[in-house]
């Protein structure tokens, strides 16, 4: 059964101001990405702190709220410190063995070139002759400075947001003309918080599963620094699609530099890919259910879009940002059609998967959700 034509947006009836607003918002985000990127990451961490606070409150119901928030914030700060220490320590070790890795990479390229019948196999030393060390050092220093600046700004934003949490409800009430508007706005923010919080927990749990299983495979094969690579796999699990590819290829390519044959790198490649497939296509969908309700194609497109607008931060936050945008767009009549297109089943409102019933088609379920929501919006002033 097809949807009624009245439910399908007519291009001539679409408000042009919506398109203009979207384009101007995208341009503003791109031009102010140095300011918005740490702010967006701070908001994301604020949601994480809130979820951690709720978890601590469940474990210790009598604990004061200020204590639970302080403990959650401490966890975030300690996590940033551990991340910085792990990166600096392991990168230093990798740089100390640069000569050995260059020699091994020359051997690998020579073997590949010989098997391909190349008369002059590529040589790393010849390639490095065209690279200016001063330029590389300057780029590395700029990258480190940018990372440190990002972390500092994120923590500053997070601290101020934590301090102003109590006044947020008062401001929200003052901005709305009636109590119903304040309640509706709070409901939207609560829906966004639950969706983003659910995404964080699911990605964290599945990321820990992938990282733990990958550590076992890397330890069994004998890959050096398995803890570091497990950490890289955990962090990359928050990056949709691309993160899984890097989590598989990174340790496997590093294995080419460490081992004298191709057997162990191939074992790493196959083992890590099997873990990614099992968790990504079997475990994660069962845990996720219909909480996010985003079309897989939209996930890929949002990754590209937010990467352009906010750089690396946008890549890591592409899914949460899209979830938040879909929740807000679904609340307005002129933009609801965009939320429908972003959703996976045409109904952006449910947070739980809809059970199939005999005799009910997917189109009827979508129409039922849209009709229910349209009835709600029709009653609003």
N, C-alpha and C positions, 0 to 999 in steps of 0.2 A: 504494500500500500504506500503510495507516494504521499509526501507532505503536501498540504494544501498550499496553493500559490500565494495565499496571503501571508504565510509564514516565511516565504523566501524573499529576501530583500531585493527590491527592484533598484537597479543602478540609478534610475532617474529620481528615486525617492531618497537616496542616501544624502545626508546633509554634507555639503562640501566643507563646512567648517570642521567636521571631524577629521577629514583627510588633511586639511591645512594644519590642524592642531597636532596631529601625529607627526607630520613632517617637521614642524617647528620644534616640537619636543625632541625629536631625534637629532636635529641640528644643534639644539642647545646642549644636549647631553654630550655630543661629540666635541663641541667647542670647550666645554667645561669638564671634560673627563678627568683632568687632574684633581679637581675638587670633588666631583660626584663619585668617582671610583672608590676612594677611601670612605666616603659617607655611606655608599651602598653596602660596602663590606662591614662597616660598623653597625648598620641596621640589621644585617644578616646575623652578625655576632650577638646583637641584642636579643634576637629571637632565640638563638642558641642558649644564651644565658638564662632567658625565661624558661626554656624547656628543662635545662639543668636544674633550675630552682624548683620547678614543679616536681622533678624526680626526687630531689633531696627532701622536699616537703612530704612526699609520699612515704619515703623511708623514715623520716623523723617528723611526724605531724606537729609535735609540740615545739619544734625549733622556731625561733623568731624569723620573720621574713627577711629582716636585714642581714641575719646570719646566713640564710640560704643564698641570698643574692651575692653576698660577699664571697662565699665559698665558690659559687659558680663563676664569678668574675676572676677569682684566683686561678681556677682551672684554666680559663682562657689565657691568662697571662703566662702561666707555667707552660701551656702548650706552645705559645709563641716562642718562649725561651728555649724549649726543647727543640723546636723546629729549627731555630737559628743555630743552635749548637750542633745538631746532627748535620746540617748542610755544611757549615764551616769545617767541621772535623773531617767529614768524609771527602769533601772536595779537596782539602789539603792533602789527604792521603793519596787521592787520585793524581794530583799534580806532582807529587813526589815520585811517582812511577811513570812519568810521562815518557822518558827515554825507552823504557821497556815496552810500553804500549805502542810506541811508534815502530819499534823493531818488529813487534809481533804483527802489527797491521801491515807492514811491508811484506812480511811472509805470507799473510793471508791474501793480499792483493796479487803477489807473485803466483801463488797457487791457482787463484781464480783466472788470472791472465793466461797462464800456461794451458789450463784446461779449455779456455776459449780460443786458444790459438793466436793470441796477440803477440806481435813481434817485440813490442816495448810495453811491458806491463806498467801500470801507474805506480809511482813512487811517492811516498809521503814526504820525504825530505825535499824533493823537487817542488812539490806543492807548497811546502812551508816556506820555501825561499821567496815566494812572491807575497808573503804576508809580512807586514810591518809589525814587529813586536810592540812598539810604542802605541800604535793604533789599537791593537788588541787589548793591551793593558788599560788604555784609556776607556775603551768600551766596557771592559769588565768592572773598572772602578765606577763608572757611571751607573751600571746595572746594580751594583751593590749599594751605591748611594740612594738610588731610586727605591730599592727594596726597604732600606732602613727608614727612609722618609715615609713610605707608605705605612709601615708598621707603626711608626710614631703617631701619624695623623689618625690612623684607625683607632688606636688606644685612646687618644685624646677625645675623638668624637664619641667613642663608646662610654668614656667616663662621664661626659656631659649629658649624654642621653640617659644614662643610669640615674644621674642626679635629677633630671627633669621628668622622670616617669610619673611621679605623683601628680604633677600639674597637667599632664596630657589630657586626662578625662575632663578636667575643668575647661581647658581650652576647646576641646571638642564640643562640649555642651554649649559654650558661649558662641561658637561659630554657627550652630544650628538654631533655627527660629523656633522649633517646637521640640518637645521631648521625643516624639516619634522619629524625627530626623536624627537626633543624637543616638537613639537606640539602633537605628538602621546603620549609621556609620560605624558604631561599635561592632555590630554584627558583621559588617564587611571586613573590618580589621581582624576580628576573631577568626573569620573564615580564612583570611590570608595567613594568619599566625599558625592555624592548625595545618594548613596545606604545606607551608614552608617548614614548620616543625616536623611534620611527618616525613617530608623529603629528607631532612637532615638526619633523622634517626635511621631511616631506611638505608640511605647512602653510607652512613657510618657503620651500621651493623654489617651490611653486605661488603663494604670496603675492608672491615676487619676480618671477615671470613676469607676474602680473596687474599689479603695480605698474609694472614696466618697460614693458609694452605700453600701459598707461593713460597713462604719462608721454609716450609718443610721440604718442598721440591728443591729449592736452591741449596739448602743445607745438605740434603741427600746427595746432590750432584757435586758439592764441594765448591760452590761459587763463593769467592771472598766477599765480605761485607754484606751478608744476606739481610741483616737488620736494616741497613741503609736502603737497600732495594725494596724491602718490604714496606718501609716508610714511603718511598717514592710511589709504590703501587697504591698504597692507601690514599695518599694525596691525589693521585691522578684519577682515582675512582670517582671523585667529585666532578670531574670533567667529562661531560657526556660524549660518548662514542670515541672521541680522540684519546681520552684518558685510558681506555681499555687497550687500545692499540699500542700506546706508549708503554703501558705496564707489561705488555708481553714482549715487545721488541727491545726495550731498554736492557733488561737483564740478559736476554739472549745475545745481543750484540756485544755486551760487556764480556760475556762468556767467550766470544771469539778471541778477545784480547788476552784472556786468562788461561785458556786451555790450548794444548798443542794440537788437538784434533777437532773435528767437526761433530763428533758424536754427542758430547755433553751439551754444546749449544743447541743442537737439534732436540735433545731431550728436554732442555729448558723451554724451547719454543713450543713444543707439543704439550708439555705438562702445564705451562702457564696458560696456554690458549684453552686447554680443556677446562681449567678452573674458571676462567673468565666466561666460557660458554655455559657451564653448569650453573654458576651463581647468577649470571646476567640474564639467562633465558629460562631458568627453571625456578630458582629460589627467589630472586628479586621480584618477578611479576606476581608471585603468590603473596609476597609481603606487601607489595605496593597496592594490589587490587585496583580499585577505581579512585584512589585518593587524589592523584594528580590529574588524571583524565585529560592528558595532553596527547595530541596526535604525534606519532613518532616522527613524521616528516617535519612537524613544527618544532620538535626538539632539535633536529639538525639545523633548521633554518634559524632558530633562535640562537643557537651556538654561534653561527656565522655573524648574525646581526649584532649581538651584544659584544662579540669579540672586536668588531669594528668600532663600536661606540665607546666601549670601556676597556679595551685591551684585554690583558690576561685576567683581570678581575671580572670583567664581563663574561669571559669564557667560563669561569668557575661558578658564577652566579646566574648563568643564562636560564637554567630551569626555574629556580626560585623567582627570578624577575618575571618570567613569562607566566608563572602561576599567579603572582600578584597582579599582573596586568589583566589576565583573564578574569580574575575575581572582580576587579573594579569595572572592567568593560561590561560585564554581565549585568551590572546593576542599573545601567542606563539604556533607555529604549533606543536611542540613536546609535549606540555602539554595541548592542547586544549581539548583533549579527557577527561582529568580529570575534566575540567570545565563542560563539557557536562554531565558527571556522577553526578556532584554535583547539577546541575540545576534540577528544577522540571518538565520541559517540554522538555528537551533535547536541548534547545537553551539558552545559558547563557547571550546573548547580550541584548535582549529587556529589557527596564525598565518599560514598560507598558504592561498590559495583551493584548493578541492578540484576536481580536473579531472573533467569529466563522462565517464563511460564508457557504452558502449552496453549497454542492458539494466539499468542501475542507476538507481533513482529517488532523488529528493531525500530522501524519508523513510527509505530504506534507509541512505543515507549518514549521516543524523543518528543513526539507531539504532545504526549501527556505531560512531560516535564515542562515544555514550553508553555502549554496552556495554563498549567498551575502557576507558573511564574508570571505569565501575562495577567492572570487574575489578581495576583498580588499587586503588581504595578498599576493596574487600572484603578484600584482602590486608593492609591496614594494621591495626595493633592498635587 
